[in-house]
Amino acid sequence: MSVIFILIGCSLLMATAFLIAFVWASKSGQYEDDYTPSIRILFEDEPNLPINGESNRESKQRK
């Protein structure tokens, strides 16, 4: 029977820790920007520019 009390205490301790972590994340701004991740896929990547005057074909062969 004493094991039940230990398990209940541990579960309450873990639940409190997760609640504190959630409140901390919310107050630090973790969930503020919910718009940008949904449109990030629409932005184009920057093209790889040639280095030191190489042509695009030369820079691809070097990789």
PDBQT receptor file of N, H, CA, C and O in Angstrom, charges set to zero:
ATOM      1  N   MET A   1       0.819  -1.197   0.000  1.00  0.00    +0.000 N 
ATOM      2  CA  MET A   1       0.000   0.000   0.000  1.00  0.00    +0.000 C 
ATOM      3  C   MET A   1       0.866   1.267   0.000  1.00  0.00    +0.000 C 
ATOM      4  O   MET A   1       0.466   2.295  -0.545  1.00  0.00    +0.000 OA
ATOM      5  N   SER A   2       2.034   1.189   0.603  1.00  0.00    +0.000 N 
ATOM      6  H   SER A   2       2.359   0.353   1.046  1.00  0.00    +0.000 HD
ATOM      7  CA  SER A   2       2.901   2.368   0.653  1.00  0.00    +0.000 C 
ATOM      8  C   SER A   2       3.450   2.714  -0.732  1.00  0.00    +0.000 C 
ATOM      9  O   SER A   2       3.797   3.866  -0.990  1.00  0.00    +0.000 OA
ATOM     10  N   VAL A   3       3.532   1.715  -1.629  1.00  0.00    +0.000 N 
ATOM     11  H   VAL A   3       3.250   0.778  -1.419  1.00  0.00    +0.000 HD
ATOM     12  CA  VAL A   3       4.013   1.982  -2.984  1.00  0.00    +0.000 C 
ATOM     13  C   VAL A   3       3.038   2.892  -3.718  1.00  0.00    +0.000 C 
ATOM     14  O   VAL A   3       3.464   3.729  -4.515  1.00  0.00    +0.000 OA
ATOM     15  N   ILE A   4       1.751   2.747  -3.470  1.00  0.00    +0.000 N 
ATOM     16  H   ILE A   4       1.405   2.067  -2.824  1.00  0.00    +0.000 HD
ATOM     17  CA  ILE A   4       0.737   3.604  -4.101  1.00  0.00    +0.000 C 
ATOM     18  C   ILE A   4       0.971   5.061  -3.724  1.00  0.00    +0.000 C 
ATOM     19  O   ILE A   4       0.881   5.940  -4.581  1.00  0.00    +0.000 OA
ATOM     20  N   PHE A   5       1.268   5.329  -2.466  1.00  0.00    +0.000 N 
ATOM     21  H   PHE A   5       1.341   4.615  -1.770  1.00  0.00    +0.000 HD
ATOM     22  CA  PHE A   5       1.506   6.704  -2.029  1.00  0.00    +0.000 C 
ATOM     23  C   PHE A   5       2.766   7.273  -2.672  1.00  0.00    +0.000 C 
ATOM     24  O   PHE A   5       2.805   8.456  -3.008  1.00  0.00    +0.000 OA
ATOM     25  N   ILE A   6       3.778   6.464  -2.845  1.00  0.00    +0.000 N 
ATOM     26  H   ILE A   6       3.747   5.502  -2.572  1.00  0.00    +0.000 HD
ATOM     27  CA  ILE A   6       5.002   6.911  -3.518  1.00  0.00    +0.000 C 
ATOM     28  C   ILE A   6       4.709   7.228  -4.981  1.00  0.00    +0.000 C 
ATOM     29  O   ILE A   6       5.170   8.245  -5.500  1.00  0.00    +0.000 OA
ATOM     30  N   LEU A   7       3.941   6.356  -5.653  1.00  0.00    +0.000 N 
ATOM     31  H   LEU A   7       3.567   5.530  -5.231  1.00  0.00    +0.000 HD
ATOM     32  CA  LEU A   7       3.611   6.595  -7.064  1.00  0.00    +0.000 C 
ATOM     33  C   LEU A   7       2.734   7.825  -7.240  1.00  0.00    +0.000 C 
ATOM     34  O   LEU A   7       2.923   8.580  -8.194  1.00  0.00    +0.000 OA
ATOM     35  N   ILE A   8       1.790   8.041  -6.350  1.00  0.00    +0.000 N 
ATOM     36  H   ILE A   8       1.637   7.428  -5.576  1.00  0.00    +0.000 HD
ATOM     37  CA  ILE A   8       0.941   9.239  -6.427  1.00  0.00    +0.000 C 
ATOM     38  C   ILE A   8       1.795  10.486  -6.216  1.00  0.00    +0.000 C 
ATOM     39  O   ILE A   8       1.622  11.479  -6.923  1.00  0.00    +0.000 OA
ATOM     40  N   GLY A   9       2.701  10.449  -5.267  1.00  0.00    +0.000 N 
ATOM     41  H   GLY A   9       2.842   9.643  -4.693  1.00  0.00    +0.000 HD
ATOM     42  CA  GLY A   9       3.594  11.589  -5.036  1.00  0.00    +0.000 C 
ATOM     43  C   GLY A   9       4.474  11.885  -6.237  1.00  0.00    +0.000 C 
ATOM     44  O   GLY A   9       4.661  13.043  -6.611  1.00  0.00    +0.000 OA
ATOM     45  N   CYS A  10       5.018  10.825  -6.843  1.00  0.00    +0.000 N 
ATOM     46  H   CYS A  10       4.866   9.885  -6.539  1.00  0.00    +0.000 HD
ATOM     47  CA  CYS A  10       5.864  11.013  -8.031  1.00  0.00    +0.000 C 
ATOM     48  C   CYS A  10       5.068  11.576  -9.193  1.00  0.00    +0.000 C 
ATOM     49  O   CYS A  10       5.551  12.452  -9.910  1.00  0.00    +0.000 OA
ATOM     50  N   SER A  11       3.858  11.084  -9.387  1.00  0.00    +0.000 N 
ATOM     51  H   SER A  11       3.465  10.372  -8.805  1.00  0.00    +0.000 HD
ATOM     52  CA  SER A  11       3.041  11.574 -10.504  1.00  0.00    +0.000 C 
ATOM     53  C   SER A  11       2.636  13.028 -10.287  1.00  0.00    +0.000 C 
ATOM     54  O   SER A  11       2.610  13.805 -11.241  1.00  0.00    +0.000 OA
ATOM     55  N   LEU A  12       2.321  13.406  -9.059  1.00  0.00    +0.000 N 
ATOM     56  H   LEU A  12       2.342  12.774  -8.284  1.00  0.00    +0.000 HD
ATOM     57  CA  LEU A  12       2.006  14.812  -8.783  1.00  0.00    +0.000 C 
ATOM     58  C   LEU A  12       3.222  15.701  -8.985  1.00  0.00    +0.000 C 
ATOM     59  O   LEU A  12       3.103  16.820  -9.485  1.00  0.00    +0.000 OA
ATOM     60  N   LEU A  13       4.382  15.210  -8.600  1.00  0.00    +0.000 N 
ATOM     61  H   LEU A  13       4.479  14.302  -8.194  1.00  0.00    +0.000 HD
ATOM     62  CA  LEU A  13       5.611  15.973  -8.798  1.00  0.00    +0.000 C 
ATOM     63  C   LEU A  13       5.902  16.173 -10.284  1.00  0.00    +0.000 C 
ATOM     64  O   LEU A  13       6.269  17.271 -10.703  1.00  0.00    +0.000 OA
ATOM     65  N   MET A  14       5.740  15.118 -11.079  1.00  0.00    +0.000 N 
ATOM     66  H   MET A  14       5.442  14.226 -10.739  1.00  0.00    +0.000 HD
ATOM     67  CA  MET A  14       5.973  15.227 -12.524  1.00  0.00    +0.000 C 
ATOM     68  C   MET A  14       4.941  16.127 -13.193  1.00  0.00    +0.000 C 
ATOM     69  O   MET A  14       5.287  16.910 -14.077  1.00  0.00    +0.000 OA
ATOM     70  N   ALA A  15       3.685  16.028 -12.785  1.00  0.00    +0.000 N 
ATOM     71  H   ALA A  15       3.404  15.392 -12.067  1.00  0.00    +0.000 HD
ATOM     72  CA  ALA A  15       2.644  16.879 -13.355  1.00  0.00    +0.000 C 
ATOM     73  C   ALA A  15       2.923  18.344 -13.042  1.00  0.00    +0.000 C 
ATOM     74  O   ALA A  15       2.727  19.210 -13.894  1.00  0.00    +0.000 OA
ATOM     75  N   THR A  16       3.369  18.619 -11.848  1.00  0.00    +0.000 N 
ATOM     76  H   THR A  16       3.528  17.916 -11.155  1.00  0.00    +0.000 HD
ATOM     77  CA  THR A  16       3.716  19.993 -11.476  1.00  0.00    +0.000 C 
ATOM     78  C   THR A  16       4.895  20.501 -12.298  1.00  0.00    +0.000 C 
ATOM     79  O   THR A  16       4.908  21.657 -12.721  1.00  0.00    +0.000 OA
ATOM     80  N   ALA A  17       5.877  19.648 -12.524  1.00  0.00    +0.000 N 
ATOM     81  H   ALA A  17       5.867  18.709 -12.180  1.00  0.00    +0.000 HD
ATOM     82  CA  ALA A  17       7.037  20.047 -13.325  1.00  0.00    +0.000 C 
ATOM     83  C   ALA A  17       6.629  20.361 -14.762  1.00  0.00    +0.000 C 
ATOM     84  O   ALA A  17       7.098  21.342 -15.339  1.00  0.00    +0.000 OA
ATOM     85  N   PHE A  18       5.761  19.537 -15.339  1.00  0.00    +0.000 N 
ATOM     86  H   PHE A  18       5.380  18.740 -14.871  1.00  0.00    +0.000 HD
ATOM     87  CA  PHE A  18       5.299  19.809 -16.700  1.00  0.00    +0.000 C 
ATOM     88  C   PHE A  18       4.455  21.074 -16.762  1.00  0.00    +0.000 C 
ATOM     89  O   PHE A  18       4.539  21.817 -17.740  1.00  0.00    +0.000 OA
ATOM     90  N   LEU A  19       3.652  21.333 -15.751  1.00  0.00    +0.000 N 
ATOM     91  H   LEU A  19       3.584  20.729 -14.956  1.00  0.00    +0.000 HD
ATOM     92  CA  LEU A  19       2.855  22.559 -15.718  1.00  0.00    +0.000 C 
ATOM     93  C   LEU A  19       3.757  23.778 -15.633  1.00  0.00    +0.000 C 
ATOM     94  O   LEU A  19       3.521  24.771 -16.321  1.00  0.00    +0.000 OA
ATOM     95  N   ILE A  20       4.781  23.717 -14.804  1.00  0.00    +0.000 N 
ATOM     96  H   ILE A  20       4.973  22.911 -14.245  1.00  0.00    +0.000 HD
ATOM     97  CA  ILE A  20       5.728  24.835 -14.683  1.00  0.00    +0.000 C 
ATOM     98  C   ILE A  20       6.467  25.046 -16.005  1.00  0.00    +0.000 C 
ATOM     99  O   ILE A  20       6.678  26.187 -16.415  1.00  0.00    +0.000 OA
ATOM    100  N   ALA A  21       6.862  23.962 -16.674  1.00  0.00    +0.000 N 
ATOM    101  H   ALA A  21       6.691  23.035 -16.341  1.00  0.00    +0.000 HD
ATOM    102  CA  ALA A  21       7.553  24.092 -17.963  1.00  0.00    +0.000 C 
ATOM    103  C   ALA A  21       6.638  24.710 -19.012  1.00  0.00    +0.000 C 
ATOM    104  O   ALA A  21       7.087  25.519 -19.824  1.00  0.00    +0.000 OA
ATOM    105  N   PHE A  22       5.363  24.339 -19.007  1.00  0.00    +0.000 N 
ATOM    106  H   PHE A  22       4.998  23.682 -18.348  1.00  0.00    +0.000 HD
ATOM    107  CA  PHE A  22       4.421  24.910 -19.973  1.00  0.00    +0.000 C 
ATOM    108  C   PHE A  22       4.200  26.394 -19.719  1.00  0.00    +0.000 C 
ATOM    109  O   PHE A  22       4.199  27.188 -20.660  1.00  0.00    +0.000 OA
ATOM    110  N   VAL A  23       4.015  26.775 -18.466  1.00  0.00    +0.000 N 
ATOM    111  H   VAL A  23       4.016  26.130 -17.702  1.00  0.00    +0.000 HD
ATOM    112  CA  VAL A  23       3.807  28.187 -18.128  1.00  0.00    +0.000 C 
ATOM    113  C   VAL A  23       5.046  28.993 -18.484  1.00  0.00    +0.000 C 
ATOM    114  O   VAL A  23       4.934  30.102 -19.006  1.00  0.00    +0.000 OA
ATOM    115  N   TRP A  24       6.235  28.445 -18.207  1.00  0.00    +0.000 N 
ATOM    116  H   TRP A  24       6.326  27.544 -17.783  1.00  0.00    +0.000 HD
ATOM    117  CA  TRP A  24       7.478  29.147 -18.547  1.00  0.00    +0.000 C 
ATOM    118  C   TRP A  24       7.596  29.341 -20.061  1.00  0.00    +0.000 C 
ATOM    119  O   TRP A  24       7.981  30.416 -20.519  1.00  0.00    +0.000 OA
ATOM    120  N   ALA A  25       7.265  28.299 -20.842  1.00  0.00    +0.000 N 
ATOM    121  H   ALA A  25       6.953  27.425 -20.470  1.00  0.00    +0.000 HD
ATOM    122  CA  ALA A  25       7.357  28.399 -22.301  1.00  0.00    +0.000 C 
ATOM    123  C   ALA A  25       6.348  29.412 -22.835  1.00  0.00    +0.000 C 
ATOM    124  O   ALA A  25       6.646  30.147 -23.777  1.00  0.00    +0.000 OA
ATOM    125  N   SER A  26       5.178  29.453 -22.251  1.00  0.00    +0.000 N 
ATOM    126  H   SER A  26       4.936  28.856 -21.486  1.00  0.00    +0.000 HD
ATOM    127  CA  SER A  26       4.166  30.405 -22.701  1.00  0.00    +0.000 C 
ATOM    128  C   SER A  26       4.574  31.833 -22.400  1.00  0.00    +0.000 C 
ATOM    129  O   SER A  26       4.375  32.722 -23.227  1.00  0.00    +0.000 OA
ATOM    130  N   LYS A  27       5.136  32.062 -21.240  1.00  0.00    +0.000 N 
ATOM    131  H   LYS A  27       5.298  31.339 -20.567  1.00  0.00    +0.000 HD
ATOM    132  CA  LYS A  27       5.534  33.423 -20.865  1.00  0.00    +0.000 C 
ATOM    133  C   LYS A  27       6.779  33.886 -21.594  1.00  0.00    +0.000 C 
ATOM    134  O   LYS A  27       6.980  35.090 -21.759  1.00  0.00    +0.000 OA
ATOM    135  N   SER A  28       7.623  32.961 -22.037  1.00  0.00    +0.000 N 
ATOM    136  H   SER A  28       7.460  31.983 -21.903  1.00  0.00    +0.000 HD
ATOM    137  CA  SER A  28       8.847  33.364 -22.731  1.00  0.00    +0.000 C 
ATOM    138  C   SER A  28       8.624  33.579 -24.230  1.00  0.00    +0.000 C 
ATOM    139  O   SER A  28       9.565  33.924 -24.945  1.00  0.00    +0.000 OA
ATOM    140  N   GLY A  29       7.398  33.382 -24.715  1.00  0.00    +0.000 N 
ATOM    141  H   GLY A  29       6.633  33.102 -24.133  1.00  0.00    +0.000 HD
ATOM    142  CA  GLY A  29       7.085  33.680 -26.104  1.00  0.00    +0.000 C 
ATOM    143  C   GLY A  29       7.219  32.504 -27.042  1.00  0.00    +0.000 C 
ATOM    144  O   GLY A  29       7.322  32.701 -28.252  1.00  0.00    +0.000 OA
ATOM    145  N   GLN A  30       7.223  31.302 -26.534  1.00  0.00    +0.000 N 
ATOM    146  H   GLN A  30       7.139  31.142 -25.550  1.00  0.00    +0.000 HD
ATOM    147  CA  GLN A  30       7.388  30.117 -27.371  1.00  0.00    +0.000 C 
ATOM    148  C   GLN A  30       6.249  29.955 -28.371  1.00  0.00    +0.000 C 
ATOM    149  O   GLN A  30       6.467  29.464 -29.478  1.00  0.00    +0.000 OA
ATOM    150  N   TYR A  31       5.049  30.357 -28.000  1.00  0.00    +0.000 N 
ATOM    151  H   TYR A  31       4.872  30.755 -27.100  1.00  0.00    +0.000 HD
ATOM    152  CA  TYR A  31       3.878  30.109 -28.840  1.00  0.00    +0.000 C 
ATOM    153  C   TYR A  31       3.334  31.377 -29.485  1.00  0.00    +0.000 C 
ATOM    154  O   TYR A  31       2.184  31.384 -29.924  1.00  0.00    +0.000 OA
ATOM    155  N   GLU A  32       4.120  32.452 -29.558  1.00  0.00    +0.000 N 
ATOM    156  H   GLU A  32       5.054  32.447 -29.202  1.00  0.00    +0.000 HD
ATOM    157  CA  GLU A  32       3.610  33.714 -30.079  1.00  0.00    +0.000 C 
ATOM    158  C   GLU A  32       3.481  33.729 -31.601  1.00  0.00    +0.000 C 
ATOM    159  O   GLU A  32       2.491  34.241 -32.123  1.00  0.00    +0.000 OA
ATOM    160  N   ASP A  33       4.447  33.186 -32.316  1.00  0.00    +0.000 N 
ATOM    161  H   ASP A  33       5.251  32.770 -31.892  1.00  0.00    +0.000 HD
ATOM    162  CA  ASP A  33       4.439  33.269 -33.775  1.00  0.00    +0.000 C 
ATOM    163  C   ASP A  33       3.849  31.993 -34.359  1.00  0.00    +0.000 C 
ATOM    164  O   ASP A  33       4.564  31.019 -34.596  1.00  0.00    +0.000 OA
ATOM    165  N   ASP A  34       2.547  32.004 -34.588  1.00  0.00    +0.000 N 
ATOM    166  H   ASP A  34       1.966  32.795 -34.396  1.00  0.00    +0.000 HD
ATOM    167  CA  ASP A  34       1.921  30.820 -35.167  1.00  0.00    +0.000 C 
ATOM    168  C   ASP A  34       1.613  31.006 -36.650  1.00  0.00    +0.000 C 
ATOM    169  O   ASP A  34       1.037  30.116 -37.276  1.00  0.00    +0.000 OA
ATOM    170  N   TYR A  35       1.988  32.148 -37.218  1.00  0.00    +0.000 N 
ATOM    171  H   TYR A  35       2.456  32.871 -36.709  1.00  0.00    +0.000 HD
ATOM    172  CA  TYR A  35       1.706  32.408 -38.628  1.00  0.00    +0.000 C 
ATOM    173  C   TYR A  35       2.886  32.055 -39.530  1.00  0.00    +0.000 C 
ATOM    174  O   TYR A  35       2.691  31.445 -40.581  1.00  0.00    +0.000 OA
ATOM    175  N   THR A  36       4.103  32.423 -39.142  1.00  0.00    +0.000 N 
ATOM    176  H   THR A  36       4.262  32.919 -38.288  1.00  0.00    +0.000 HD
ATOM    177  CA  THR A  36       5.273  32.241 -39.989  1.00  0.00    +0.000 C 
ATOM    178  C   THR A  36       5.564  30.782 -40.343  1.00  0.00    +0.000 C 
ATOM    179  O   THR A  36       5.867  30.515 -41.506  1.00  0.00    +0.000 OA
ATOM    180  N   PRO A  37       5.494  29.827 -39.422  1.00  0.00    +0.000 N 
ATOM    181  CA  PRO A  37       5.794  28.445 -39.814  1.00  0.00    +0.000 C 
ATOM    182  C   PRO A  37       4.861  27.903 -40.895  1.00  0.00    +0.000 C 
ATOM    183  O   PRO A  37       5.264  27.052 -41.688  1.00  0.00    +0.000 OA
ATOM    184  N   SER A  38       3.634  28.381 -40.933  1.00  0.00    +0.000 N 
ATOM    185  H   SER A  38       3.307  29.072 -40.289  1.00  0.00    +0.000 HD
ATOM    186  CA  SER A  38       2.710  27.860 -41.935  1.00  0.00    +0.000 C 
ATOM    187  C   SER A  38       2.984  28.409 -43.329  1.00  0.00    +0.000 C 
ATOM    188  O   SER A  38       2.590  27.788 -44.315  1.00  0.00    +0.000 OA
ATOM    189  N   ILE A  39       3.651  29.564 -43.437  1.00  0.00    +0.000 N 
ATOM    190  H   ILE A  39       3.972  30.069 -42.636  1.00  0.00    +0.000 HD
ATOM    191  CA  ILE A  39       3.929  30.119 -44.761  1.00  0.00    +0.000 C 
ATOM    192  C   ILE A  39       5.397  30.002 -45.152  1.00  0.00    +0.000 C 
ATOM    193  O   ILE A  39       5.777  30.425 -46.243  1.00  0.00    +0.000 OA
ATOM    194  N   ARG A  40       6.224  29.436 -44.284  1.00  0.00    +0.000 N 
ATOM    195  H   ARG A  40       5.915  29.092 -43.397  1.00  0.00    +0.000 HD
ATOM    196  CA  ARG A  40       7.659  29.326 -44.568  1.00  0.00    +0.000 C 
ATOM    197  C   ARG A  40       7.922  28.520 -45.832  1.00  0.00    +0.000 C 
ATOM    198  O   ARG A  40       8.886  28.797 -46.547  1.00  0.00    +0.000 OA
ATOM    199  N   ILE A  41       7.091  27.539 -46.118  1.00  0.00    +0.000 N 
ATOM    200  H   ILE A  41       6.309  27.314 -45.537  1.00  0.00    +0.000 HD
ATOM    201  CA  ILE A  41       7.297  26.703 -47.299  1.00  0.00    +0.000 C 
ATOM    202  C   ILE A  41       7.068  27.489 -48.595  1.00  0.00    +0.000 C 
ATOM    203  O   ILE A  41       7.537  27.079 -49.656  1.00  0.00    +0.000 OA
ATOM    204  N   LEU A  42       6.356  28.606 -48.515  1.00  0.00    +0.000 N 
ATOM    205  H   LEU A  42       5.975  28.939 -47.653  1.00  0.00    +0.000 HD
ATOM    206  CA  LEU A  42       6.073  29.400 -49.706  1.00  0.00    +0.000 C 
ATOM    207  C   LEU A  42       7.244  30.271 -50.131  1.00  0.00    +0.000 C 
ATOM    208  O   LEU A  42       7.290  30.723 -51.276  1.00  0.00    +0.000 OA
ATOM    209  N   PHE A  43       8.196  30.517 -49.228  1.00  0.00    +0.000 N 
ATOM    210  H   PHE A  43       8.158  30.150 -48.298  1.00  0.00    +0.000 HD
ATOM    211  CA  PHE A  43       9.352  31.345 -49.564  1.00  0.00    +0.000 C 
ATOM    212  C   PHE A  43      10.349  30.536 -50.371  1.00  0.00    +0.000 C 
ATOM    213  O   PHE A  43      10.554  29.349 -50.118  1.00  0.00    +0.000 OA
ATOM    214  N   GLU A  44      10.968  31.189 -51.346  1.00  0.00    +0.000 N 
ATOM    215  H   GLU A  44      10.802  32.154 -51.551  1.00  0.00    +0.000 HD
ATOM    216  CA  GLU A  44      11.971  30.510 -52.153  1.00  0.00    +0.000 C 
ATOM    217  C   GLU A  44      13.316  30.547 -51.445  1.00  0.00    +0.000 C 
ATOM    218  O   GLU A  44      13.637  31.511 -50.749  1.00  0.00    +0.000 OA
ATOM    219  N   ASP A  45      14.091  29.499 -51.626  1.00  0.00    +0.000 N 
ATOM    220  H   ASP A  45      13.830  28.716 -52.190  1.00  0.00    +0.000 HD
ATOM    221  CA  ASP A  45      15.439  29.476 -51.078  1.00  0.00    +0.000 C 
ATOM    222  C   ASP A  45      16.327  30.407 -51.884  1.00  0.00    +0.000 C 
ATOM    223  O   ASP A  45      16.086  30.639 -53.068  1.00  0.00    +0.000 OA
ATOM    224  N   GLU A  46      17.351  30.934 -51.240  1.00  0.00    +0.000 N 
ATOM    225  H   GLU A  46      17.547  30.745 -50.278  1.00  0.00    +0.000 HD
ATOM    226  CA  GLU A  46      18.297  31.782 -51.947  1.00  0.00    +0.000 C 
ATOM    227  C   GLU A  46      19.154  30.905 -52.857  1.00  0.00    +0.000 C 
ATOM    228  O   GLU A  46      19.588  29.831 -52.440  1.00  0.00    +0.000 OA
ATOM    229  N   PRO A  47      19.404  31.342 -54.088  1.00  0.00    +0.000 N 
ATOM    230  CA  PRO A  47      20.216  30.523 -55.000  1.00  0.00    +0.000 C 
ATOM    231  C   PRO A  47      21.672  30.485 -54.553  1.00  0.00    +0.000 C 
ATOM    232  O   PRO A  47      22.169  31.436 -53.949  1.00  0.00    +0.000 OA
ATOM    233  N   ASN A  48      22.348  29.390 -54.849  1.00  0.00    +0.000 N 
ATOM    234  H   ASN A  48      21.945  28.618 -55.340  1.00  0.00    +0.000 HD
ATOM    235  CA  ASN A  48      23.773  29.277 -54.550  1.00  0.00    +0.000 C 
ATOM    236  C   ASN A  48      24.545  30.061 -55.593  1.00  0.00    +0.000 C 
ATOM    237  O   ASN A  48      24.508  29.734 -56.779  1.00  0.00    +0.000 OA
ATOM    238  N   LEU A  49      25.246  31.096 -55.152  1.00  0.00    +0.000 N 
ATOM    239  H   LEU A  49      25.276  31.362 -54.188  1.00  0.00    +0.000 HD
ATOM    240  CA  LEU A  49      26.003  31.929 -56.076  1.00  0.00    +0.000 C 
ATOM    241  C   LEU A  49      27.402  31.346 -56.258  1.00  0.00    +0.000 C 
ATOM    242  O   LEU A  49      27.963  30.775 -55.323  1.00  0.00    +0.000 OA
ATOM    243  N   PRO A  50      27.965  31.487 -57.451  1.00  0.00    +0.000 N 
ATOM    244  CA  PRO A  50      29.326  30.980 -57.690  1.00  0.00    +0.000 C 
ATOM    245  C   PRO A  50      30.344  31.702 -56.816  1.00  0.00    +0.000 C 
ATOM    246  O   PRO A  50      30.167  32.871 -56.472  1.00  0.00    +0.000 OA
ATOM    247  N   ILE A  51      31.408  30.993 -56.461  1.00  0.00    +0.000 N 
ATOM    248  H   ILE A  51      31.552  30.043 -56.740  1.00  0.00    +0.000 HD
ATOM    249  CA  ILE A  51      32.441  31.555 -55.602  1.00  0.00    +0.000 C 
ATOM    250  C   ILE A  51      33.646  31.943 -56.453  1.00  0.00    +0.000 C 
ATOM    251  O   ILE A  51      34.081  31.163 -57.300  1.00  0.00    +0.000 OA
ATOM    252  N   ASN A  52      34.178  33.120 -56.240  1.00  0.00    +0.000 N 
ATOM    253  H   ASN A  52      33.824  33.753 -55.552  1.00  0.00    +0.000 HD
ATOM    254  CA  ASN A  52      35.405  33.615 -56.890  1.00  0.00    +0.000 C 
ATOM    255  C   ASN A  52      35.325  33.579 -58.418  1.00  0.00    +0.000 C 
ATOM    256  O   ASN A  52      36.294  33.201 -59.076  1.00  0.00    +0.000 OA
ATOM    257  N   GLY A  53      34.218  33.956 -58.971  1.00  0.00    +0.000 N 
ATOM    258  H   GLY A  53      33.431  34.264 -58.437  1.00  0.00    +0.000 HD
ATOM    259  CA  GLY A  53      34.110  34.066 -60.414  1.00  0.00    +0.000 C 
ATOM    260  C   GLY A  53      33.937  32.753 -61.146  1.00  0.00    +0.000 C 
ATOM    261  O   GLY A  53      34.001  32.746 -62.375  1.00  0.00    +0.000 OA
ATOM    262  N   GLU A  54      33.724  31.655 -60.470  1.00  0.00    +0.000 N 
ATOM    263  H   GLU A  54      33.672  31.661 -59.471  1.00  0.00    +0.000 HD
ATOM    264  CA  GLU A  54      33.502  30.375 -61.139  1.00  0.00    +0.000 C 
ATOM    265  C   GLU A  54      32.126  30.379 -61.791  1.00  0.00    +0.000 C 
ATOM    266  O   GLU A  54      31.211  31.073 -61.349  1.00  0.00    +0.000 OA
ATOM    267  N   SER A  55      32.006  29.606 -62.825  1.00  0.00    +0.000 N 
ATOM    268  H   SER A  55      32.749  29.042 -63.183  1.00  0.00    +0.000 HD
ATOM    269  CA  SER A  55      30.683  29.469 -63.412  1.00  0.00    +0.000 C 
ATOM    270  C   SER A  55      29.867  28.530 -62.529  1.00  0.00    +0.000 C 
ATOM    271  O   SER A  55      30.415  27.840 -61.669  1.00  0.00    +0.000 OA
ATOM    272  N   ASN A  56      28.582  28.512 -62.744  1.00  0.00    +0.000 N 
ATOM    273  H   ASN A  56      28.138  29.073 -63.442  1.00  0.00    +0.000 HD
ATOM    274  CA  ASN A  56      27.695  27.668 -61.946  1.00  0.00    +0.000 C 
ATOM    275  C   ASN A  56      28.023  26.190 -62.151  1.00  0.00    +0.000 C 
ATOM    276  O   ASN A  56      27.926  25.396 -61.215  1.00  0.00    +0.000 OA
ATOM    277  N   ARG A  57      28.410  25.821 -63.369  1.00  0.00    +0.000 N 
ATOM    278  H   ARG A  57      28.489  26.465 -64.129  1.00  0.00    +0.000 HD
ATOM    279  CA  ARG A  57      28.748  24.422 -63.671  1.00  0.00    +0.000 C 
ATOM    280  C   ARG A  57      30.004  23.995 -62.913  1.00  0.00    +0.000 C 
ATOM    281  O   ARG A  57      30.059  22.883 -62.387  1.00  0.00    +0.000 OA
ATOM    282  N   GLU A  58      31.015  24.868 -62.853  1.00  0.00    +0.000 N 
ATOM    283  H   GLU A  58      30.970  25.771 -63.281  1.00  0.00    +0.000 HD
ATOM    284  CA  GLU A  58      32.242  24.547 -62.140  1.00  0.00    +0.000 C 
ATOM    285  C   GLU A  58      32.007  24.365 -60.654  1.00  0.00    +0.000 C 
ATOM    286  O   GLU A  58      32.595  23.480 -60.030  1.00  0.00    +0.000 OA
ATOM    287  N   SER A  59      31.140  25.207 -60.079  1.00  0.00    +0.000 N 
ATOM    288  H   SER A  59      30.663  25.925 -60.585  1.00  0.00    +0.000 HD
ATOM    289  CA  SER A  59      30.884  25.093 -58.638  1.00  0.00    +0.000 C 
ATOM    290  C   SER A  59      30.106  23.821 -58.319  1.00  0.00    +0.000 C 
ATOM    291  O   SER A  59      30.260  23.265 -57.232  1.00  0.00    +0.000 OA
ATOM    292  N   LYS A  60      29.269  23.351 -59.249  1.00  0.00    +0.000 N 
ATOM    293  H   LYS A  60      29.143  23.804 -60.132  1.00  0.00    +0.000 HD
ATOM    294  CA  LYS A  60      28.534  22.105 -59.038  1.00  0.00    +0.000 C 
ATOM    295  C   LYS A  60      29.461  20.908 -59.145  1.00  0.00    +0.000 C 
ATOM    296  O   LYS A  60      29.305  19.935 -58.406  1.00  0.00    +0.000 OA
ATOM    297  N   GLN A  61      30.446  20.968 -60.075  1.00  0.00    +0.000 N 
ATOM    298  H   GLN A  61      30.573  21.758 -60.675  1.00  0.00    +0.000 HD
ATOM    299  CA  GLN A  61      31.380  19.854 -60.238  1.00  0.00    +0.000 C 
ATOM    300  C   GLN A  61      32.297  19.729 -59.029  1.00  0.00    +0.000 C 
ATOM    301  O   GLN A  61      32.702  18.623 -58.669  1.00  0.00    +0.000 OA
ATOM    302  N   ARG A  62      32.623  20.844 -58.405  1.00  0.00    +0.000 N 
ATOM    303  H   ARG A  62      32.294  21.741 -58.698  1.00  0.00    +0.000 HD
ATOM    304  CA  ARG A  62      33.501  20.827 -57.265  1.00  0.00    +0.000 C 
ATOM    305  C   ARG A  62      32.826  20.166 -56.053  1.00  0.00    +0.000 C 
ATOM    306  O   ARG A  62      33.515  19.583 -55.216  1.00  0.00    +0.000 OA
ATOM    307  N   LYS A  63      31.524  20.245 -55.947  1.00  0.00    +0.000 N 
ATOM    308  H   LYS A  63      30.964  20.718 -56.627  1.00  0.00    +0.000 HD
ATOM    309  CA  LYS A  63      30.806  19.661 -54.805  1.00  0.00    +0.000 C 
ATOM    310  C   LYS A  63      30.760  18.216 -54.978  1.00  0.00    +0.000 C 
ATOM    311  O   LYS A  63      30.203  17.511 -54.136  1.00  0.00    +0.000 OA
TER     312      LYS A  63
